[in-house]
Amino acid sequence: MHWELLSKAIDDPALAEVIDTYDRDIPAAKRRQYFYANAWYANLYHLYRAGILDQEELYGHLRELFQSPVLREYWEASKGTRASLKGASEEAKIGRMVDGLLKDLDEADTDEWWVVGNPPGP
């Protein structure tokens, strides 16, 4: 359902305005990319919540996904949305995990991004 709703927003700027909480100075094409980035992130999150991915697998997929500069821009642009989450929620915990992962990637002294960071314990 999430993908179906986002697809409509990606395809129709009038519908995108319904869910667009990004800075109005961000061009429409970039906001569409953010909606798509959200769909990828949400897909991984839901695979994790459904038990299809464990936390280590989720972390590995996120490590790869966040090699994309657009995904990183989306993450920064959507921090206000994450700030509204209940701190103890699973979604907030995963968000903090991503924040830590990005910090580790930014501070890494290796080009081998696939070995950077470790998922938090269970």
N, C-alpha and C positions, 0 to 999 in steps of 0.2 A: 504494500500500500504506500509506504514511504516513497519508493521509487516512482510509482505512478503519479503521485502528487508532485514530486520534484520534476518529473519529466514535463508535466504540464506547465510548470513555472519556467523551465528552461526554454520551452518552445514558444511560450506566449508571454511577452513582457507585461501585458496587462494583468495576467494572473500572478506573475512574479512579484508585482507590487504588494500583493496580499501578504506575502511572507518575508519580504525584503526588509531586513533590519540593519543592513550595512550602511556605512557612511554614504550619503548622497553624492559625494564627490567622486566615488568610485564609478568608473564608466560601466554602462550596462553590459557590455561584453565581458568585463571582468567579473561582474556580479553573477552572470550566468555560469562562468567558470567556478565561482564559489559554490553555487548550488550543486554543480556536478561534483565538486570536491566533497561537499557534505554528503552526497549520495554514496561515494566510495567509503568515506569514514563510517557513515551509519551502517553500511553493509557489513563492514568488518565488525563493528560493535554488535550488531544483531547476530552475526555468526557466532561470536563469543558468547553472547547471552543465551543462545540456543544450545550451547554445548558442542557445537561443531568444531570450534577452535578452543584450545585451552589458552591460558594467559601467555605462555611462552610462544605459542604459534601466533597469537594476536600481536604480540610485541614484534615478532619477526616481520609480519606483514606491514605493520605500522612503520617499522624502520625503513622498509623499502618504499612505501607510499610517500613518506615524508622526505624522500630525496627530491621530490618535485618542488620547485620554488613556488608554484601556484598553490600547492597544498599548504605550504608554510605561510603564505600570505593569507589564505583562507583561515588558517588556525589563529593567526594574529587578529584578523578582522572579526572573528566570531568569539573573542574572549569574553565579551560582555554577556553573551548568551550563556556561556559556561559558568560565569560568575553568579548567575541566578539559580544554579542547581543547588539542591540540598547537599551540603558538604559530605555527608555520609553515604550518599547514593552511589551506586555502582558506576553510573555515568560520570559523576564527578571524580571518582577514583581513577577511572580510565583516563579522563582528561588530565589529571595530575601526572599519571604515568607518561602520557604523551609529552607533557611539558618537560619532565625529567629527561626523556629520550632526546628531545630537541636540544636541550642544554648539553647533554653528553655528545651529541653529534657535532654541535657547534664548537665544543672544546676539544674534540678528538684531534690527535696529532697523527692521524693515519687517513689514507684515502680508502681504506678497506672498511667502508661504512657498515658492511654486513656483520662486523664483529664488535661494533660499538655498543656499549651499554648492556645492562642485564635487566630482565623484567623483575619487578618486585616479587618477593615470595608470596605464597598463597595467603 
